[in-house]
């Protein structure tokens, strides 16, 4: 009996909590990649939480239009938005390699963090 309990403990230790962080400036490609990841995880019958939509970061820059500083004081305003999504999975590392082997659009950054459950 003690041997079987140890065997079950080793099987449970094989499962990890995995957090996938997706970051992009293009929201459509970000949503497409997150939908593909979730679809692949649900096909493997994994526990999926997400996508959790994090607050959008707005990077703003205001500059003068005139290079020399003379003339009327007019300004240009530029803005870049950074979108972020979190997806949490509970699975083994081998299954995550299969799921994340999908084609990822250019401009989408993927960060995978694993912790023992």
C-alpha atoms as an extended CHARMM CRD file, in Angstrom:
* protein
*
       117  EXT
         1         1  UNK       CA              0.0000000000        0.0000000000        0.0000000000  PROA      1               0.0000000000
         2         2  UNK       CA              2.7650000000        2.4500000000        0.8520000000  PROA      2               0.0000000000
         3         3  UNK       CA              4.3280000000        1.8310000000       -2.5480000000  PROA      3               0.0000000000
         4         4  UNK       CA              1.0940000000        2.7280000000       -4.3740000000  PROA      4               0.0000000000
         5         5  UNK       CA              0.7310000000        5.9680000000       -2.4370000000  PROA      5               0.0000000000
         6         6  UNK       CA              4.2300000000        6.9880000000       -3.4720000000  PROA      6               0.0000000000
         7         7  UNK       CA              3.3850000000        6.1910000000       -7.1080000000  PROA      7               0.0000000000
         8         8  UNK       CA              0.3300000000        8.4490000000       -6.9790000000  PROA      8               0.0000000000
         9         9  UNK       CA              2.3800000000       11.2350000000       -5.4360000000  PROA      9               0.0000000000
        10        10  UNK       CA              4.8740000000       11.0700000000       -8.2990000000  PROA      10              0.0000000000
        11        11  UNK       CA              2.0450000000       11.2930000000      -10.8500000000  PROA      11              0.0000000000
        12        12  UNK       CA              0.5940000000       14.3600000000       -9.1350000000  PROA      12              0.0000000000
        13        13  UNK       CA              4.0250000000       16.0070000000       -9.0400000000  PROA      13              0.0000000000
        14        14  UNK       CA              4.2260000000       15.7300000000      -12.8320000000  PROA      14              0.0000000000
        15        15  UNK       CA              1.4350000000       18.2940000000      -13.1920000000  PROA      15              0.0000000000
        16        16  UNK       CA              2.4550000000       21.9470000000      -13.1400000000  PROA      16              0.0000000000
        17        17  UNK       CA              0.6350000000       25.2490000000      -13.0140000000  PROA      17              0.0000000000
        18        18  UNK       CA              1.4830000000       27.0660000000      -16.1990000000  PROA      18              0.0000000000
        19        19  UNK       CA              0.8660000000       30.7530000000      -16.8360000000  PROA      19              0.0000000000
        20        20  UNK       CA              1.0820000000       31.9470000000      -20.4350000000  PROA      20              0.0000000000
        21        21  UNK       CA              1.4280000000       35.7190000000      -20.8370000000  PROA      21              0.0000000000
        22        22  UNK       CA              0.6580000000       37.1890000000      -24.2680000000  PROA      22              0.0000000000
        23        23  UNK       CA              1.6660000000       40.7750000000      -25.0660000000  PROA      23              0.0000000000
        24        24  UNK       CA              1.1200000000       42.7370000000      -28.2780000000  PROA      24              0.0000000000
        25        25  UNK       CA              0.3380000000       46.1420000000      -29.7430000000  PROA      25              0.0000000000
        26        26  UNK       CA             -2.1530000000       44.5750000000      -32.1820000000  PROA      26              0.0000000000
        27        27  UNK       CA             -5.3150000000       43.4100000000      -30.4110000000  PROA      27              0.0000000000
        28        28  UNK       CA             -6.7190000000       41.2960000000      -33.2650000000  PROA      28              0.0000000000
        29        29  UNK       CA             -3.6200000000       39.1150000000      -33.5540000000  PROA      29              0.0000000000
        30        30  UNK       CA             -3.4480000000       38.8200000000      -29.7500000000  PROA      30              0.0000000000
        31        31  UNK       CA             -7.0570000000       37.6040000000      -29.5270000000  PROA      31              0.0000000000
        32        32  UNK       CA             -6.4460000000       35.1560000000      -32.3930000000  PROA      32              0.0000000000
        33        33  UNK       CA             -3.4020000000       33.5850000000      -30.7050000000  PROA      33              0.0000000000
        34        34  UNK       CA             -5.1360000000       33.3510000000      -27.3100000000  PROA      34              0.0000000000
        35        35  UNK       CA             -8.1920000000       31.6920000000      -28.8930000000  PROA      35              0.0000000000
        36        36  UNK       CA             -5.9600000000       29.1180000000      -30.6300000000  PROA      36              0.0000000000
        37        37  UNK       CA             -4.1180000000       28.3470000000      -27.3710000000  PROA      37              0.0000000000
        38        38  UNK       CA             -7.3660000000       27.8600000000      -25.4580000000  PROA      38              0.0000000000
        39        39  UNK       CA             -8.8610000000       25.7210000000      -28.2350000000  PROA      39              0.0000000000
        40        40  UNK       CA             -5.7780000000       23.4710000000      -28.2240000000  PROA      40              0.0000000000
        41        41  UNK       CA             -5.8750000000       23.1540000000      -24.4220000000  PROA      41              0.0000000000
        42        42  UNK       CA             -9.5580000000       22.2370000000      -24.3880000000  PROA      42              0.0000000000
        43        43  UNK       CA             -8.9410000000       19.5590000000      -27.0440000000  PROA      43              0.0000000000
        44        44  UNK       CA             -6.4500000000       17.9860000000      -24.5980000000  PROA      44              0.0000000000
        45        45  UNK       CA             -9.0760000000       18.2030000000      -21.7800000000  PROA      45              0.0000000000
        46        46  UNK       CA             -6.9910000000       20.5360000000      -19.5940000000  PROA      46              0.0000000000
        47        47  UNK       CA             -8.1820000000       22.9560000000      -16.9300000000  PROA      47              0.0000000000
        48        48  UNK       CA             -8.0570000000       26.4030000000      -18.5220000000  PROA      48              0.0000000000
        49        49  UNK       CA             -8.5850000000       29.7930000000      -16.9010000000  PROA      49              0.0000000000
        50        50  UNK       CA             -8.6010000000       32.8050000000      -19.1400000000  PROA      50              0.0000000000
        51        51  UNK       CA             -7.8980000000       34.7390000000      -21.1800000000  PROA      51              0.0000000000
        52        52  UNK       CA             -7.7190000000       37.3360000000      -18.4320000000  PROA      52              0.0000000000
        53        53  UNK       CA             -7.5950000000       40.7740000000      -20.0080000000  PROA      53              0.0000000000
        54        54  UNK       CA             -5.1110000000       42.9720000000      -18.1920000000  PROA      54              0.0000000000
        55        55  UNK       CA             -5.3660000000       46.7920000000      -18.2970000000  PROA      55              0.0000000000
        56        56  UNK       CA             -4.0710000000       48.4030000000      -21.4850000000  PROA      56              0.0000000000
        57        57  UNK       CA             -0.8540000000       50.3710000000      -21.1590000000  PROA      57              0.0000000000
        58        58  UNK       CA             -0.8960000000       53.6310000000      -23.1020000000  PROA      58              0.0000000000
        59        59  UNK       CA              2.5400000000       54.9990000000      -23.8820000000  PROA      59              0.0000000000
        60        60  UNK       CA              2.1990000000       58.6910000000      -24.7950000000  PROA      60              0.0000000000
        61        61  UNK       CA              4.7160000000       61.1310000000      -26.2580000000  PROA      61              0.0000000000
        62        62  UNK       CA              4.0550000000       64.8270000000      -26.9340000000  PROA      62              0.0000000000
        63        63  UNK       CA              6.5540000000       66.7030000000      -29.1420000000  PROA      63              0.0000000000
        64        64  UNK       CA              6.8410000000       70.1290000000      -30.7400000000  PROA      64              0.0000000000
        65        65  UNK       CA              6.2070000000       70.2310000000      -34.5030000000  PROA      65              0.0000000000
        66        66  UNK       CA              8.8470000000       72.8630000000      -35.2450000000  PROA      66              0.0000000000
        67        67  UNK       CA             12.4580000000       71.6730000000      -35.0890000000  PROA      67              0.0000000000
        68        68  UNK       CA             13.9380000000       75.1120000000      -34.3120000000  PROA      68              0.0000000000
        69        69  UNK       CA             11.4350000000       76.2530000000      -31.6810000000  PROA      69              0.0000000000
        70        70  UNK       CA             10.2480000000       79.3610000000      -33.5390000000  PROA      70              0.0000000000
        71        71  UNK       CA              6.7440000000       80.0130000000      -34.8350000000  PROA      71              0.0000000000
        72        72  UNK       CA              3.4320000000       79.0890000000      -33.3330000000  PROA      72              0.0000000000
        73        73  UNK       CA              3.5510000000       76.5410000000      -30.5500000000  PROA      73              0.0000000000
        74        74  UNK       CA              1.9750000000       73.4390000000      -32.0760000000  PROA      74              0.0000000000
        75        75  UNK       CA              2.3850000000       69.9350000000      -30.7590000000  PROA      75              0.0000000000
        76        76  UNK       CA              2.1230000000       66.3750000000      -32.1050000000  PROA      76              0.0000000000
        77        77  UNK       CA              0.7640000000       63.6710000000      -29.8250000000  PROA      77              0.0000000000
        78        78  UNK       CA              1.7100000000       60.0390000000      -30.3780000000  PROA      78              0.0000000000
        79        79  UNK       CA              0.3200000000       57.0310000000      -28.5450000000  PROA      79              0.0000000000
        80        80  UNK       CA              1.0980000000       53.3080000000      -28.5190000000  PROA      80              0.0000000000
        81        81  UNK       CA             -1.2090000000       50.8420000000      -26.7740000000  PROA      81              0.0000000000
        82        82  UNK       CA              0.1430000000       47.6000000000      -25.3030000000  PROA      82              0.0000000000
        83        83  UNK       CA             -2.4180000000       44.8190000000      -24.7510000000  PROA      83              0.0000000000
        84        84  UNK       CA             -1.8480000000       41.8700000000      -22.4030000000  PROA      84              0.0000000000
        85        85  UNK       CA             -3.6500000000       38.5460000000      -21.8210000000  PROA      85              0.0000000000
        86        86  UNK       CA             -3.0510000000       35.8340000000      -19.1770000000  PROA      86              0.0000000000
        87        87  UNK       CA             -3.9430000000       32.1570000000      -19.6070000000  PROA      87              0.0000000000
        88        88  UNK       CA             -3.5700000000       29.6590000000      -16.7240000000  PROA      88              0.0000000000
        89        89  UNK       CA             -3.2650000000       25.9040000000      -17.3740000000  PROA      89              0.0000000000
        90        90  UNK       CA             -2.7240000000       22.8140000000      -15.2210000000  PROA      90              0.0000000000
        91        91  UNK       CA             -0.8320000000       20.1670000000      -17.1850000000  PROA      91              0.0000000000
        92        92  UNK       CA              2.5260000000       18.5110000000      -17.8350000000  PROA      92              0.0000000000
        93        93  UNK       CA              5.3460000000       20.2770000000      -19.6270000000  PROA      93              0.0000000000
        94        94  UNK       CA              5.1660000000       17.8820000000      -22.6120000000  PROA      94              0.0000000000
        95        95  UNK       CA              1.5410000000       18.7980000000      -23.3300000000  PROA      95              0.0000000000
        96        96  UNK       CA              2.3660000000       22.5160000000      -23.1120000000  PROA      96              0.0000000000
        97        97  UNK       CA              5.0690000000       22.0800000000      -25.7630000000  PROA      97              0.0000000000
        98        98  UNK       CA              2.4730000000       20.5610000000      -28.0830000000  PROA      98              0.0000000000
        99        99  UNK       CA             -0.0790000000       23.3050000000      -27.4020000000  PROA      99              0.0000000000
       100       100  UNK       CA              2.3820000000       26.1900000000      -27.8490000000  PROA      100             0.0000000000
       101       101  UNK       CA              3.6890000000       24.8120000000      -31.1500000000  PROA      101             0.0000000000
       102       102  UNK       CA              0.9430000000       26.7150000000      -33.0240000000  PROA      102             0.0000000000
       103       103  UNK       CA              1.8460000000       29.4640000000      -35.4580000000  PROA      103             0.0000000000
       104       104  UNK       CA              2.1180000000       32.7240000000      -33.5410000000  PROA      104             0.0000000000
       105       105  UNK       CA              1.5480000000       35.9860000000      -35.3860000000  PROA      105             0.0000000000
       106       106  UNK       CA              4.4990000000       38.3750000000      -35.6110000000  PROA      106             0.0000000000
       107       107  UNK       CA              4.3270000000       41.0900000000      -32.9870000000  PROA      107             0.0000000000
       108       108  UNK       CA              2.8660000000       38.8050000000      -30.2900000000  PROA      108             0.0000000000
       109       109  UNK       CA              5.2470000000       38.0660000000      -27.4140000000  PROA      109             0.0000000000
       110       110  UNK       CA              4.6860000000       34.8180000000      -25.5050000000  PROA      110             0.0000000000
       111       111  UNK       CA              6.0690000000       34.1900000000      -22.0160000000  PROA      111             0.0000000000
       112       112  UNK       CA              5.5560000000       30.8150000000      -20.3220000000  PROA      112             0.0000000000
       113       113  UNK       CA              6.0000000000       30.5200000000      -16.5340000000  PROA      113             0.0000000000
       114       114  UNK       CA              5.8300000000       27.1190000000      -14.8010000000  PROA      114             0.0000000000
       115       115  UNK       CA              5.3600000000       26.3970000000      -11.0860000000  PROA      115             0.0000000000
       116       116  UNK       CA              4.8650000000       23.1240000000       -9.2400000000  PROA      116             0.0000000000
       117       117  UNK       CA              1.3320000000       22.5540000000       -8.0180000000  PROA      117             0.0000000000
